[in-house]
Amino acid sequence: MKKTELSLETKTVQGLGWFDGDTHSLAPPIYPSTTFLRNEDLSYHNDVKYTRSDNPTYNQVSRLLAELENGYSSQLFSSGMAAAVAIFQALKKGDHIVLPQGVYGGTRHWANKYLINWGIDVSYIPDGDASALSSALISGKTKLVWIETPSNPNWNITDIKSFSEMAHAAGSMVICDNTIATPVLTKPIDFGADIVLHSATKYLNGHGDVLMGVLITESDNEHWQIIKRIAHDGGALPGSFESWLLLRGIRTLYVRMERINKNAMVIAEFLQSHPKVKAVYYPGLCSFPGHDVAKKQMNGGFGGMISIRLGNKESAVKLQGKTNIFRRATSLGTVESLIEHRASYEGAGSPVPDDLIRLSIGIERVDDLIMDLEQALKDT
Ligand SMILES: *Cc1c(COP(=O)(O)O)cnc(C)c1O
């Protein structure tokens, strides 16, 4: 077959092949300007007026994100949470939504603290449980079904295609938080999701130095226009410098993910065979309950997130205290590997078991990472 379309890998590396029309610079400029010169006839050059509406530094990375997710368009936000909140703010009093129990801790916290006060009904279902979804859906009243796959920190898998079909049949939209899988592994819109959410803070930027979020829509519609208005009216937008850094970081997304997938698979297998580790949660393991669905909707690997259970809190805390190469820090998706006792980070009320340790696998040499875990596990 003759190849006619440029691959997304190449487009991503080349930042969509952009160059500056005036200077022919390949790296894009940063436009710190918040305001833009108006013409005598009241019009604006390229319709750019004020940065809360638009800034030229947003354009390239915003278009690339839409392409990466096979979407129609994207909207940048100042954080992943700002993107999640914009989705909630587009709801109306009396609406009903379905969240998975394993939804990101910040999203769960937000829904429980604020959404309920706004007169929005929230149902929680076990991650990926189709019969629980079927009982939770209220035709005409359910406006949003939230999918997160793999979900944090048990990495449970949800079948995006079957969930989307069920939600659409009940008249509900589907939003998929794709932060963990990244568009390299899964493109939720291809499986029926209406909107994809990313904390770009994580894998998309990949270097732990940008806080940003993005929503990508499958098509233009009334709901999307409301979200765009919320971004503009609420103003939770990134600075031009952050947008520039995200474009720089995302260029290496495919190579980072390739290395991360390989490293994580080797480490998950090492951990599974270690006598001190009671359980390993990683979708790439054949023994993992969601493995078959993960294989169907994750392409080229199973990502970089692994959790392990040590049997008791004391051993878990000891383990994270003894690593030298894994850095003791929250967050995920950075080039360096991170280790976290998740329950104590989430605090009181967290559903995360206190013997669980979460690992975010980076792009270091895998034998260095295994050496570190081996010595830390020795006297745990
Ligand atoms: C980090 C994260 C978020 C929130 O993103 P921020 O950029 O920290 O606001 C949302 N969803 C998932 C899955 C995350 O890991």
The ligand as a Gaussian input file, in Angstrom:
#p B3LYP/6-31G(d) Opt

LIG

0 1
 C       -2.997000      14.771000      37.720000
 C       -4.276000      14.281000      37.189000
 C       -5.377000      15.142000      37.030000
 C       -5.332000      16.593000      37.475000
 O       -4.427000      17.348000      36.723000
 P       -3.630000      18.639000      37.264000
 O       -2.846000      19.047000      36.075000
 O       -2.810000      18.209000      38.443000
 O       -4.653000      19.647000      37.664000
 C       -6.528000      14.613000      36.480000
 N       -6.612000      13.318000      36.116000
 C       -5.583000      12.463000      36.281000
 C       -5.740000      11.034000      35.872000
 C       -4.383000      12.909000      36.819000
 O       -3.361000      12.055000      36.987000

